[in-house]
Amino acid sequence: MDISEKQPETGGIAADRLRSLVDRIERLEEERKALGNDIKDIYGEAKSAGFDVKVLRQLIRMRKQEAAEIEEQETLLDLYRRALGM
């Protein structure tokens, strides 16, 4: 029995393999949605505890960056502020 006999093909596409991939993607999309809701809840908790959510998001974004990249951005921001008289 060769592979084509194990997986029915429709127009050259292995239907079982395609179905498996689609099912996995759908499960992961559901998990992503659930995680997104969990993150939203945590931001709501932070806000109710008195934290500024906008600043918290910026802090989390910065933690993903390299120190040199953060320093470069801060230097440019300072330069731009001075140029605008801020």
N, C-alpha and C positions, 0 to 999 in steps of 0.2 A: 504494500500500500504506500503510495508516494504522498507527499505533502498536499498536493491538490485534491486528493481524495479525502483527507482529514478536514480540510477547511473549504466549505463551499465557496466558489468564486462567482461573483456577479460582475461581468464586464471586466474581468481581470483583477478584481479586488477581493481579497480574502474577507468575507463578511464577518466571520467570527472575530478575526483580529481587529477589524474596524470597530465592531461593536464593543470589544474590550477596551480599546483606546478611548472611545467616546464615553463609556461608562466611567472610566478612571478620571477623565477630565471633568465630567459632571460632578463626581464626588469631591474632587479637589476644589471646584468652584463653590460648592456648598460649604466646604470647610473654610474657604477664604471669606465667604460672606459671614459665617459664624464668628471667625476671628475678627473681622471688621467691626461687627457688633460688639464684641468683647472690648476691643480697643476704644470704641466710642463710649462705652460704659465707663471705662477707666478715666477717660478724659472728663467725663461728666462728674465722676467722683473727685478728680483733681480740682475741677472748677468749684464744686461745692465746698471743698476744703480751703478755698481762697487762692488757689494758684491760677496764674494767667495762662490759659490753654495755648494761646498763640505763641507765647514765649516758650512754653513747654515743648511745643512742636518744633520750634526752632532749635532748642537745645538737643532734642533727640536727633534732628537732622545733622547737627554739628558733630555729635558723637560718632556718626558714621564716617566722618571725614578724617583725613590725616591732619596732624598738627600743623604742618607746613601750609596746607591748603587753607586752613582756618586763619592762620596768621596772615596769609596773602590777602584773603577777603577782608579781614579787619583793617589791614593797612590801606587797601583801596577804599573801603568805606570811610575811614578817617580822612583820606585825601579828598574824596568827593565832598564830605561834610565841610571841610575847610574851604574848598573851592566855592561852595554855596554860602559861606559865611555862617555856618551853623555851629 
